[in-house]
Amino acid sequence: MTHDTHGIPRRRAVQILGGAGLTALAGCSADSPSDPDSDRLTAADAPVEPREPPSGPVDESVALTAGPGTSDRVSKSTWLYDDAFPGPELRAAEGDVVGVSVSNDLPAPTTVHWHGLPVANAMDGVPDVTQAPIASGDSFEYQFRADPPGTYFYHSHVGLQLDRGLAGPLVVEEDDAHVDYDADQVLVVDDYLDSAPQPAGAGGDGGPMGGMGGMDDDYRPSYERLVMNGRPADDPPTIDVDRGDRVRLRFVNASSATIVRVRVAGHPLEISHADGRPVEPVTVDSFTFGPGERYDAIVTADSPGAWAIEADSIEGPEPGARAVLQHADSDATPERSTTDGRALQYDDLRAVGSLSGIDGSPDREFDLTLSAAGPNAWAIGGQVYPDADPLRIREGEHVRIRMRNQSPVPHPMHLHGHFFRVGDAIKDTVVVPGHMGQETIDFHADNPGEWFFHCHNLYHLEAGMARVVSYV
């Protein structure tokens, strides 16, 4: 289908849509502390040369093939990495130089994005922004340094390919963890379609905001189910534990359009990392996370038996995903959660360490609205990508982006190439709630290039909810 054969094209002429609310079309907001007469950025400012990928010997070399295949767990023909759903788990030691040779056996161009990892711009995998798509039958050599340590994932950034199954976990193991644990397990949560994905409106369900009675269909497909590590709830993955084990569960929301609630029956969750970055441990009973977010949680196996690890959609009626925490020598039926208990909030997160370069007042500010912009279109600051101005910044600046959500649905907003501060946490993806919800992020402009900033609901992105942050 044509919607899977190309990436979002490069931005063209500027088109401002009604109801914008953008105060920074030229890259500097009206209330920016920068002097607009001496520090104005214009379209004439030349891009800054991006940094080169790491050179020298490669510590970890990986070959990855994207191609058609059939998942043995859901028995559907789809597109996969190395014929696996999710793709193979990639692990590297902190500081290693990783080389990944990606071969494209798909009938369409593709790329790979290393979500959350601040790689060099040329390795970021955004079609027609950081690289030309990998044509069918061709290959591309990605190379990056595995730093900082944390839980990440990789996925196609072309069209709706992510919702076919082109995603897999990426773990960078730290030299010295700030929490103790005996073992770790990656749990990838995904929303599973039983057919090829289609853009919003292609199936006659209207555009964003059309048909409020069927809001689920207006901004996300009708999924068959959620899966965990590619497996449905009636065939869950099992994590074997001994009494007293501390298990680090690395949760990845690789879904295309689903906010997920996670609980572990009979066990509290000691949240230790958010989007790969360490936080002061905080104990909760559940958490929700949007597409692109990751949380690591320590679970202490102090209750014999079998216990369900549950991941449920908070947005749609599709069946949830399950894994099982199984104590040795137990054949009990897994017990289920009965309450959400104390739910994690962003305000609970306290980063271990800090981001440099963002103390004091920002050098550049953007006030951006998130909104529907007509049939089958979503906008950032009233502009629909690719007909959207870049957000121009300069290297070394402390940049602040304030987002106000004018739509009734949440938007998981992801910034490529950088971590940002939100509240007291350090993250790369943040969910901006619907119905005038707001979030503010601060980041240090320390990675020159052109970087995508977009909603990680794949259908919002495909309908234009993206901008480019451009160094000049």
C-alpha positions as CSV (number, residue, x, y, z in Angstrom):
1,M,0.0,0.0,0.0
2,T,1.3,3.4,-0.9
3,H,1.2,4.7,2.7
4,D,3.9,2.2,3.6
5,T,6.3,2.9,0.7
6,H,7.5,6.3,1.7
7,G,8.5,8.5,4.6
8,I,6.9,11.8,5.5
9,P,8.4,14.1,2.8
10,R,10.7,16.9,3.6
11,R,9.0,20.2,4.5
12,R,7.8,22.3,1.6
13,A,6.4,25.9,1.6
14,V,5.0,27.2,4.9
15,Q,1.3,26.8,5.4
16,I,-0.3,28.4,8.5
17,L,-3.6,26.8,9.5
18,G,-6.3,28.5,11.5
19,G,-6.4,28.5,15.3
20,A,-2.6,28.2,15.5
21,G,-1.6,29.8,18.8
22,L,2.1,29.7,17.8
23,T,4.1,32.6,19.1
24,A,7.5,31.7,17.7
25,L,7.2,31.2,14.0
26,A,10.7,32.7,13.4
27,G,12.2,30.6,16.2
28,C,12.0,33.0,19.1
29,S,8.9,33.5,21.1
30,A,7.4,36.9,22.0
31,D,8.5,36.6,25.6
32,S,11.9,35.1,25.0
33,P,14.7,36.6,27.1
34,S,16.8,36.9,23.9
35,D,16.9,40.4,22.5
36,P,14.8,40.0,19.3
37,D,16.8,42.8,17.6
38,S,20.2,41.2,18.2
39,D,19.4,37.5,18.2
40,R,16.6,37.1,15.7
41,L,16.8,33.8,13.7
42,T,15.6,33.9,10.2
43,A,15.3,31.5,7.3
44,A,18.6,32.8,6.0
45,D,20.6,31.4,8.9
46,A,22.7,28.5,7.7
47,P,22.4,25.0,9.3
48,V,25.3,24.1,11.6
49,E,27.4,21.1,10.6
50,P,26.3,18.0,12.6
51,R,28.8,16.0,14.5
52,E,30.3,12.9,12.9
53,P,29.4,9.4,14.1
54,P,32.1,7.7,16.2
55,S,35.1,6.4,14.2
56,G,37.6,3.6,14.8
57,P,37.0,0.0,15.8
58,V,33.5,-1.3,16.4
59,D,33.0,-3.1,19.7
60,E,29.7,-4.7,18.8
61,S,28.7,-5.6,15.3
62,V,25.1,-6.6,14.5
63,A,23.4,-7.6,11.2
64,L,19.7,-6.9,11.1
65,T,17.3,-7.7,8.2
66,A,13.9,-6.1,7.7
67,G,11.6,-8.3,5.7
68,P,8.2,-9.9,5.4
69,G,7.5,-12.8,7.9
70,T,5.0,-14.5,10.1
71,S,5.0,-14.3,13.8
72,D,4.7,-17.7,15.4
73,R,2.6,-16.3,18.3
74,V,-0.1,-14.5,16.3
75,S,0.2,-16.4,13.0
76,K,-0.2,-13.4,10.8
77,S,2.0,-12.3,7.9
78,T,3.6,-9.0,8.7
79,W,7.0,-7.1,8.5
80,L,9.7,-8.1,11.0
81,Y,13.3,-7.7,12.0
82,D,15.1,-11.0,11.6
83,D,11.8,-12.8,11.3
84,A,11.0,-12.0,15.0
85,F,8.3,-10.1,16.8
86,P,9.5,-8.0,18.4
87,G,12.9,-7.8,16.8
88,P,16.0,-9.3,18.4
89,E,17.1,-7.8,21.7
90,L,20.3,-5.8,21.1
91,R,22.6,-5.3,24.1
92,A,25.8,-3.3,24.5
93,A,28.1,-2.2,27.3
94,E,28.2,1.5,28.3
95,G,30.6,3.4,26.0
96,D,30.9,0.7,23.3
97,V,30.8,1.6,19.6
98,V,28.0,-0.3,18.0
99,G,27.8,-1.0,14.3
100,V,24.5,-2.2,12.9
101,S,24.2,-3.3,9.2
102,V,20.6,-3.1,8.2
103,S,19.5,-5.0,5.1
104,N,16.1,-4.1,3.5
105,D,14.3,-7.1,2.2
106,L,10.9,-5.3,2.3
107,P,9.0,-4.3,-0.8
108,A,9.3,-0.7,0.3
109,P,12.0,1.7,1.6
110,T,12.7,1.8,5.3
111,T,15.0,3.2,8.0
112,V,15.9,2.4,11.6
113,H,15.6,5.0,14.5
114,W,17.4,4.3,17.8
115,H,14.7,5.7,20.0
116,G,15.9,7.7,23.0
117,L,19.6,7.3,22.3
118,P,21.3,10.6,21.3
119,V,23.2,9.4,18.3
120,A,25.0,11.6,15.7
121,N,22.4,13.2,13.4
122,A,23.3,11.1,10.3
123,M,22.5,7.9,12.3
124,D,19.1,9.0,13.6
125,G,17.1,7.2,10.9
126,V,14.4,9.8,10.0
127,P,13.7,9.5,6.2
128,D,14.6,12.6,4.1
129,V,15.6,14.5,7.3
130,T,18.7,12.7,8.5
131,Q,19.1,10.1,5.7
132,A,17.7,8.9,2.4
133,P,15.5,5.8,3.0
134,I,17.1,2.5,2.5
135,A,15.7,1.2,-0.8
136,S,14.4,-2.3,-1.3
137,G,17.4,-4.6,-1.8
138,D,19.9,-2.1,-0.3
139,S,21.6,-1.8,3.1
140,F,22.8,0.9,5.4
141,E,25.5,0.9,8.0
142,Y,24.5,2.6,11.3
143,Q,27.2,3.4,13.8
144,F,26.8,5.0,17.3
145,R,28.2,5.0,20.7
146,A,26.2,3.2,23.4
147,D,25.9,6.1,25.8
148,P,24.3,6.9,28.2
149,P,23.2,3.5,29.6
150,G,19.6,2.7,29.8
151,T,16.6,1.0,28.2
152,Y,15.8,2.1,24.6
153,F,14.3,0.5,21.5
154,Y,14.7,0.6,17.8
155,H,12.0,0.9,15.1
156,S,11.3,1.9,11.6
157,H,10.6,5.6,11.1
158,V,9.0,5.3,7.7
159,G,5.2,5.7,7.3
160,L,3.2,3.3,9.3
161,Q,5.8,0.5,9.3
162,L,6.1,0.5,13.1
163,D,2.5,-0.8,13.3
164,R,3.4,-3.8,11.2
165,G,5.9,-5.0,13.8
166,L,9.2,-3.3,13.0
167,A,10.5,-2.7,16.5
168,G,12.9,-4.3,19.0
169,P,14.5,-3.5,22.3
170,L,17.9,-1.9,22.8
171,V,19.7,-2.1,26.2
172,V,22.9,-0.2,27.1
173,E,24.2,-1.8,30.3
174,E,25.6,0.5,32.9
175,D,29.0,0.1,34.5
176,D,27.7,0.9,37.9
177,A,23.9,0.8,38.6
178,H,22.4,3.0,41.3
179,V,20.1,0.2,42.4
180,D,20.8,-3.5,43.3
181,Y,19.2,-6.3,41.3
182,D,19.8,-10.0,40.6
183,A,18.5,-10.3,37.1
184,D,16.8,-8.2,34.4
185,Q,14.2,-8.9,31.8
186,V,12.9,-6.7,28.9
187,L,9.2,-6.6,28.4
188,V,8.1,-5.0,25.2
189,V,4.4,-4.0,25.1
190,D,2.8,-3.5,21.7
191,D,-0.6,-3.0,20.2
192,Y,-1.3,-5.7,17.6
193,L,-3.1,-5.2,14.3
194,D,-4.4,-8.2,12.4
195,S,-4.1,-6.4,9.1
196,A,-1.9,-3.8,7.4
197,P,-2.2,-0.3,9.0
198,Q,-4.0,2.5,7.1
199,P,-3.8,6.2,7.6
200,A,-6.6,8.0,9.6
201,G,-9.7,8.3,7.4
202,A,-8.7,5.7,4.9
203,G,-11.3,3.3,6.3
204,G,-14.0,5.9,6.2
205,D,-13.8,6.6,10.0
206,G,-13.4,10.4,9.5
207,G,-10.5,12.5,10.5
208,P,-9.2,13.6,13.9
209,M,-12.2,15.0,15.8
210,G,-14.7,13.6,13.3
211,G,-17.5,11.5,14.9
212,M,-17.0,12.0,18.5
213,G,-19.0,9.0,19.4
214,G,-16.3,6.8,17.9
215,M,-13.3,8.7,19.2
216,D,-11.2,5.5,19.5
217,D,-11.4,5.1,15.7
218,D,-10.7,8.8,15.1
219,Y,-7.1,8.7,16.5
220,R,-6.1,5.0,16.8
221,P,-7.1,1.8,15.0
222,S,-9.2,-0.9,16.4
223,Y,-6.5,-3.2,17.7
224,E,-7.0,-7.0,18.0
225,R,-5.1,-7.1,21.3
226,L,-2.0,-6.0,23.2
227,V,1.0,-8.3,23.3
228,M,4.0,-8.6,25.5
229,N,7.2,-9.7,23.9
230,G,5.0,-10.6,20.9
231,R,2.8,-13.0,22.9
232,P,-0.9,-12.7,23.7
233,A,-2.3,-13.0,27.2
234,D,-3.3,-16.7,26.8
235,D,0.4,-17.6,26.0
236,P,2.3,-15.3,28.3
237,P,6.1,-15.1,28.7
238,T,7.3,-16.5,32.0
239,I,9.9,-15.0,34.3
240,D,11.3,-17.7,36.7
241,V,12.4,-16.3,40.1
242,D,13.6,-17.6,43.4
243,R,12.4,-16.3,46.7
244,G,14.0,-13.0,47.5
245,D,15.2,-12.2,43.9
246,R,15.2,-8.6,42.9
247,V,14.3,-8.5,39.2
248,R,14.7,-5.4,37.1
249,L,11.8,-5.3,34.6
250,R,12.6,-3.0,31.7
251,F,9.2,-2.0,30.3
252,V,9.1,-0.6,26.7
253,N,5.9,0.9,25.2
254,A,6.6,0.1,21.5
255,S,3.0,0.6,20.6
256,S,1.9,2.8,17.8
257,A,-1.1,4.5,19.5
258,T,-1.9,3.1,22.9
259,I,-1.3,4.4,26.4
260,V,-0.9,1.4,28.7
261,R,-1.4,0.8,32.4
262,V,1.1,-1.7,34.0
263,R,0.6,-3.6,37.3
264,V,2.3,-6.6,38.9
265,A,-0.2,-8.6,41.0
266,G,0.8,-9.0,44.7
267,H,4.0,-6.9,44.3
268,P,4.9,-3.2,44.5
269,L,7.0,-1.6,41.7
270,E,10.2,0.2,42.6
271,I,10.6,2.6,39.7
272,S,14.3,3.1,39.1
273,H,14.6,4.5,35.6
274,A,12.4,6.7,33.3
275,D,13.2,6.7,29.6
276,G,16.5,5.0,30.4
277,R,17.7,7.6,32.8
278,P,18.1,6.8,36.5
279,V,15.6,8.3,39.1
280,E,15.5,8.1,42.9
281,P,13.7,4.9,43.5
282,V,10.0,5.4,44.1
283,T,7.5,2.7,45.1
284,V,4.1,2.5,43.4
285,D,1.5,-0.1,42.6
286,S,1.0,0.9,38.9
287,F,2.1,3.2,36.2
288,T,0.9,4.3,32.8
289,F,3.1,5.1,29.9
290,G,2.5,6.3,26.3
291,P,4.0,5.2,23.0
292,G,7.8,5.7,23.1
293,E,8.1,5.8,26.9
294,R,10.1,3.3,29.0
295,Y,10.1,2.6,32.7
296,D,12.4,0.2,34.6
297,A,11.0,-1.2,37.8
298,I,12.5,-3.5,40.5
299,V,10.2,-6.2,41.7
300,T,11.2,-8.2,44.8
301,A,10.0,-11.8,44.6
302,D,8.9,-12.2,48.2
303,S,5.5,-13.9,47.7
304,P,5.6,-17.5,46.6
305,G,3.3,-18.6,43.7
306,A,2.6,-17.2,40.3
307,W,1.7,-13.6,39.7
308,A,0.4,-11.8,36.6
309,I,2.4,-8.9,35.1
310,E,-0.4,-7.0,33.4
311,A,-0.5,-4.4,30.7
312,D,-3.9,-2.9,29.7
313,S,-5.0,-0.2,27.3
314,I,-6.6,2.8,29.0
315,E,-7.9,3.9,25.7
316,G,-9.6,1.0,23.9
317,P,-11.5,-2.3,24.5
318,E,-8.8,-4.6,23.2
319,P,-7.6,-7.4,25.5
320,G,-4.5,-6.6,27.5
321,A,-1.1,-8.3,27.6
322,R,0.3,-10.5,30.3
323,A,3.5,-12.0,31.5
324,V,4.0,-14.3,34.6
325,L,6.3,-13.9,37.5
326,Q,6.8,-17.6,38.4
327,H,8.4,-18.7,41.7
328,A,10.5,-21.9,41.5
329,D,8.6,-25.1,42.0
330,S,5.2,-23.4,41.7
331,D,2.5,-24.5,39.3
332,A,-0.2,-22.2,40.7
333,T,-2.5,-20.3,38.4
334,P,-1.3,-16.7,38.1
335,E,-3.0,-14.4,40.5
336,R,-4.4,-11.1,39.0
337,S,-4.3,-7.6,40.2
338,T,-7.5,-6.3,42.0
339,T,-6.6,-2.6,42.2
340,D,-4.4,0.1,40.6
341,G,-3.3,1.2,44.1
342,R,-0.9,4.1,44.1
343,A,-0.2,5.2,40.5
344,L,3.0,6.8,39.4
345,Q,2.9,10.5,38.5
346,Y,5.5,12.6,36.7
347,D,5.8,14.6,39.9
348,D,7.1,11.4,41.7
349,L,10.2,11.3,39.5
350,R,13.4,12.7,40.8
351,A,16.4,12.4,38.4
352,V,19.7,11.0,39.7
353,G,22.1,13.7,38.4
354,S,21.1,16.6,36.2
355,L,21.3,17.9,32.7
356,S,24.1,20.4,32.1
357,G,23.4,23.7,30.4
358,I,19.8,24.3,31.5
359,D,20.3,26.2,34.7
360,G,18.6,29.6,35.0
361,S,16.4,31.3,32.4
362,P,16.1,29.8,28.9
363,D,17.9,31.5,26.0
364,R,15.1,30.5,23.6
365,E,11.4,29.7,24.2
366,F,8.6,28.3,22.1
367,D,4.9,28.2,23.0
368,L,3.3,25.5,20.9
369,T,-0.3,24.3,20.7
370,L,-1.1,20.7,19.9
371,S,-4.4,20.5,18.0
372,A,-6.4,18.9,15.2
373,A,-6.2,21.0,12.0
374,G,-9.1,19.8,9.9
375,P,-9.9,16.4,8.3
376,N,-7.0,13.9,8.7
377,A,-4.6,16.5,10.0
378,W,-2.8,17.2,13.3
379,A,-0.8,20.3,14.0
380,I,2.0,21.6,16.2
381,G,1.7,25.3,16.6
382,G,-1.0,25.4,14.0
383,Q,1.3,24.0,11.3
384,V,1.0,20.6,9.7
385,Y,4.3,18.8,8.7
386,P,5.8,18.9,6.1
387,D,4.3,22.4,5.5
388,A,5.8,23.6,8.8
389,D,8.6,26.0,9.8
390,P,11.6,24.5,11.6
391,L,12.1,25.5,15.2
392,R,15.5,27.3,14.9
393,I,18.0,27.2,17.7
394,R,21.7,27.8,18.3
395,E,24.2,25.4,19.7
396,G,24.8,25.9,23.4
397,E,21.4,27.5,24.1
398,H,19.1,26.5,26.9
399,V,15.8,25.9,25.0
400,R,12.3,25.7,26.6
401,I,9.2,24.4,24.8
402,R,5.8,24.9,26.4
403,M,3.0,22.7,25.0
404,R,-0.7,23.2,25.4
405,N,-3.0,20.5,24.2
406,Q,-6.2,21.9,22.6
407,S,-7.5,18.5,21.6
408,P,-9.3,16.0,23.8
409,V,-6.8,13.2,23.3
410,P,-3.3,12.8,24.8
411,H,-0.1,13.3,22.7
412,P,3.1,11.5,23.6
413,M,5.7,14.0,22.4
414,H,9.2,12.8,21.6
415,L,12.3,14.9,20.9
416,H,15.1,13.2,18.9
417,G,18.8,13.5,19.7
418,H,18.4,15.0,23.2
419,F,17.2,14.4,26.7
420,F,15.0,17.0,28.3
421,R,14.0,18.0,31.8
422,V,10.3,17.7,32.6
423,G,9.6,18.6,36.2
424,D,12.4,17.0,38.2
425,A,12.9,14.1,35.7
426,I,15.1,13.6,32.7
427,K,13.2,12.0,29.7
428,D,12.9,12.0,26.0
429,T,9.2,11.4,25.6
430,V,6.4,13.0,27.6
431,V,2.6,12.6,27.4
432,V,0.7,15.9,27.2
433,P,-2.8,15.2,28.5
434,G,-5.9,16.1,26.5
435,H,-8.5,18.8,27.3
436,M,-6.0,21.7,27.7
437,G,-3.3,19.6,29.4
438,Q,0.1,21.2,29.5
439,E,3.8,20.2,29.8
440,T,7.0,22.1,29.6
441,I,10.4,20.7,28.6
442,D,13.9,22.2,28.8
443,F,16.9,20.9,27.0
444,H,20.5,21.9,26.2
445,A,21.2,22.4,22.5
446,D,24.4,20.3,22.5
447,N,23.9,17.9,19.5
448,P,23.9,19.9,16.2
449,G,21.8,18.9,13.2
450,E,18.2,18.7,12.2
451,W,16.1,16.7,14.7
452,F,12.5,15.5,14.6
453,F,10.1,16.6,17.3
454,H,6.8,14.8,17.0
455,C,3.8,13.0,18.5
456,H,4.6,9.3,19.0
457,N,1.1,8.3,18.2
458,L,2.0,7.0,14.8
459,Y,-1.3,8.1,13.2
460,H,-0.9,11.7,14.5
461,L,2.6,11.8,13.1
462,E,1.5,10.5,9.7
463,A,-1.2,13.2,9.7
464,G,1.4,16.0,10.2
465,M,2.0,16.3,14.0
466,A,5.8,17.0,13.7
467,R,8.3,19.8,13.5
468,V,12.1,19.9,12.8
469,V,14.4,21.4,15.4
470,S,17.1,23.0,13.3
471,Y,20.5,24.2,14.6
472,V,21.7,27.4,12.8
